[in-house]
Amino acid sequence: MDTSTRVPRSTAAASQRAIRERIKQLILDDGLSPGDPMPTESDLMDRLDVGRNSLREALKALQAVGIVEIRHGFGTYVGQLELDALADGLAFRGQLSLRTDRQAIRELVEVRSALEVGLVPQVIAAADPASLGRVEDALLEMEKAAEGGHTAPDADRRFHDHLYAPLQNRLLAQLLGAFWHVYHELSRQFGELDSTATGVAAEHREIYEAVRAADIPRAVVATEQHFTGIRNRIA
């Protein structure tokens, strides 16, 4: 077979990256927001001067990371830019690392630790009775489960969600949610055992009490100790 006219893979990949970048720039130039309809396929082909197959390939790649949303029969829209793709990628990276030295999981925990510890002052400044009440409800559920020798992953998630909710930072909520999702998906594989339930509940109790008391140094230490416990469970 004559392969002289084939486009080298590196060249094709570079071309696809260029098309994706031009689509993103078009979204910015047109002032489009998440959920807005994009130009039709024909319009995009004309404006970008690309073929149908190349355009569709680029749009599919952008859809995979949430930048666009292809609604078959309706058109293409600017995506909501959720972090689901990030969470899935991190989870898979962590799963692969379980076969070796778990370094990817350790890196994930370090990033989440740095983020949450650094946010302690803002969390305390923004805390209000209603949000703290929701945090306590989740904590009480964790403690009740621990009395029976079990962890309560759903309550754990709600604890962190309600703790950071007063910051009203949607991107932060998505990012922390992605980290939480990855950790708890992987925990079943690297040993989040029910024997740790009492200790996990106690760590969360200390974080709650420190935040309620508006004691920043104590809350920082409590959050750091919580992640020390996670590191130990990974090890």
Backbone hydrogen bonds, N-H to C=O, Kabsch-Sander energy under -0.5 kcal/mol:
donor,donor_aa,acceptor,acceptor_aa,energy
3,T,1,M,-0.6
6,R,3,T,-1.3
12,A,8,P,-2.5
13,A,9,R,-2.8
14,A,10,S,-2.0
15,S,11,T,-2.3
16,Q,12,A,-2.3
17,R,13,A,-2.4
18,A,14,A,-2.2
19,I,15,S,-2.1
20,R,16,Q,-2.5
21,E,17,R,-2.3
22,R,18,A,-2.1
23,I,19,I,-2.2
24,K,20,R,-2.2
25,Q,21,E,-2.3
26,L,22,R,-2.1
27,I,23,I,-2.0
28,L,24,K,-1.9
29,D,25,Q,-3.2
30,D,26,L,-2.4
31,G,28,L,-1.3
32,L,27,I,-2.2
35,G,78,V,-2.7
36,D,33,S,-2.5
38,M,76,T,-3.2
44,L,40,T,-2.7
45,M,41,E,-2.4
46,D,42,S,-2.1
47,R,43,D,-3.0
48,L,44,L,-2.6
49,D,45,M,-1.2
50,V,45,M,-1.3
55,L,51,G,-2.2
56,R,52,R,-2.7
57,E,53,N,-2.2
58,A,54,S,-2.1
59,L,55,L,-2.6
60,K,56,R,-2.3
61,A,57,E,-1.8
62,L,58,A,-2.1
63,Q,59,L,-2.3
64,A,60,K,-1.7
65,V,61,A,-0.7
65,V,62,L,-0.5
66,G,63,Q,-1.5
67,I,62,L,-2.2
68,V,62,L,-0.8
69,E,77,Y,-3.1
71,R,69,E,-0.7
71,R,75,G,-2.9
72,H,70,I,-0.8
74,F,71,R,-2.9
75,G,71,R,-2.3
77,Y,69,E,-2.9
78,V,36,D,-2.9
79,G,67,I,-2.8
81,L,66,G,-1.7
87,A,83,L,-2.6
88,D,84,D,-2.7
89,G,85,A,-2.4
90,L,86,L,-2.8
91,A,87,A,-2.6
92,F,88,D,-2.3
93,R,89,G,-2.3
94,G,90,L,-2.4
95,Q,91,A,-2.3
96,L,92,F,-2.4
97,S,93,R,-1.8
98,L,94,G,-1.1
99,R,96,L,-1.5
100,T,97,S,-1.5
102,R,97,S,-2.3
106,R,102,R,-2.0
107,E,103,Q,-2.6
108,L,104,A,-1.9
109,V,105,I,-2.3
110,E,106,R,-2.3
111,V,107,E,-2.1
112,R,108,L,-2.4
113,S,109,V,-2.8
114,A,110,E,-2.4
115,L,111,V,-2.0
116,E,112,R,-2.7
117,V,113,S,-2.7
118,G,114,A,-1.8
119,L,115,L,-1.1
120,V,117,V,-1.2
123,V,119,L,-2.6
124,I,120,V,-2.4
125,A,121,P,-2.2
126,A,122,Q,-1.9
127,A,123,V,-1.3
132,L,128,D,-2.6
133,G,129,P,-2.0
134,R,130,A,-1.7
135,V,131,S,-2.2
136,E,132,L,-2.5
137,D,133,G,-2.0
138,A,134,R,-1.9
139,L,135,V,-2.2
140,L,136,E,-2.9
141,E,137,D,-1.7
142,M,138,A,-1.9
143,E,139,L,-2.6
144,K,140,L,-2.3
145,A,141,E,-2.1
146,A,142,M,-2.2
147,E,143,E,-1.7
148,G,144,K,-0.8
148,G,145,A,-0.7
149,G,146,A,-1.7
150,H,145,A,-2.5
156,D,152,A,-2.4
157,R,153,P,-2.3
158,R,154,D,-2.1
159,F,155,A,-2.5
160,H,156,D,-1.8
161,D,157,R,-2.5
162,H,158,R,-2.9
163,L,159,F,-1.8
164,Y,160,H,-1.7
165,A,161,D,-1.1
167,L,164,Y,-1.5
168,Q,165,A,-2.1
170,R,168,Q,-0.6
173,A,169,N,-2.4
174,Q,170,R,-2.3
175,L,171,L,-2.6
176,L,172,L,-3.0
177,G,173,A,-2.1
178,A,174,Q,-2.3
179,F,175,L,-2.3
180,W,176,L,-2.7
181,H,177,G,-2.7
182,V,178,A,-2.4
183,Y,179,F,-2.6
184,H,180,W,-2.6
185,E,181,H,-2.0
186,L,182,V,-2.2
187,S,183,Y,-1.9
188,R,184,H,-0.6
189,Q,186,L,-1.9
190,F,186,L,-1.9
191,G,187,S,-0.9
192,E,187,S,-2.4
193,L,191,G,-2.0
196,T,193,L,-1.9
197,A,194,D,-1.9
200,V,196,T,-2.6
201,A,197,A,-2.5
202,A,198,T,-2.2
203,E,199,G,-2.1
204,H,200,V,-1.9
205,R,201,A,-2.3
206,E,202,A,-2.1
207,I,203,E,-1.8
208,Y,204,H,-2.5
209,E,205,R,-2.7
210,A,206,E,-2.2
211,V,207,I,-2.3
212,R,208,Y,-2.8
213,A,209,E,-1.9
214,A,211,V,-1.4
215,D,210,A,-2.5
216,I,214,A,-0.9
219,A,215,D,-2.5
220,V,216,I,-2.7
221,V,217,P,-2.3
222,A,218,R,-2.6
223,T,219,A,-2.5
224,E,220,V,-2.6
225,Q,221,V,-2.6
226,H,222,A,-1.9
227,F,223,T,-1.8
228,T,224,E,-1.7
229,G,225,Q,-2.1
230,I,226,H,-1.7
231,R,227,F,-2.5
232,N,228,T,-2.2
233,R,229,G,-2.0
234,I,230,I,-2.1
235,A,231,R,-2.4
